[in-house]
């Protein structure tokens, strides 16, 4: 009987995730490729999804919007290249992925974390100069 209840709860949770968020995210990864950070995610079913909002910050509690990615439809793979995360080698970044539905409802963020390594000195210098004029 406990197995039936657990299975029921699991199915109910997944159903709620799809209905509330509008999409089922199979994975969300952040990787440093030297110059940039590449975010990738895969969806299962997408229901009335307008776009995905990408957030970045020093930790999951201090995130700011950096991009809006239009939805492609169910069973799609997405990629976003963060070209602005290059100021300091060894920097830690937290990323959040929010689903925005056609009716304006937003999901809670799904998180990915990465340490950015291998940044060239030219990019570090340019990042510092660019930050002075913000």
QUIFENVEN-V330334 format. One record per backbone hydrogen bond with DSSP energy under -1.0 kcal/mol. NH is the residue of the N-H (numbers start at 1). CO is the residue of the C=O. Records with the same first field share a line. If there is no record, write none. Layout:
NH: CO + CO
This chain:
5: 1
6: 2
7: 3
8: 4
9: 5
10: 6
11: 7
12: 8
13: 9
14: 10
15: 11
16: 12
17: 13
18: 14
19: 15
20: 16
21: 17
22: 18
24: 45
26: 42
29: 40
31: 38
33: 36
37: 82
38: 31
39: 80
40: 29
41: 78
42: 27
43: 76
44: 24
47: 22
50: 100
51: 100
52: 69
53: 98
54: 67
55: 96
56: 64
57: 94
62: 59
64: 56
66: 54
67: 54
69: 52
71: 50
75: 44
78: 41
80: 39
82: 37
83: 81
90: 116
91: 88
93: 114
94: 57
95: 112
96: 55
97: 110
98: 53
100: 51
101: 105
102: 48
104: 101
107: 99
110: 97
112: 95
114: 93
116: 91
124: 120
125: 121
126: 122
127: 123
128: 124
129: 125
130: 126
131: 127
132: 128
134: 131
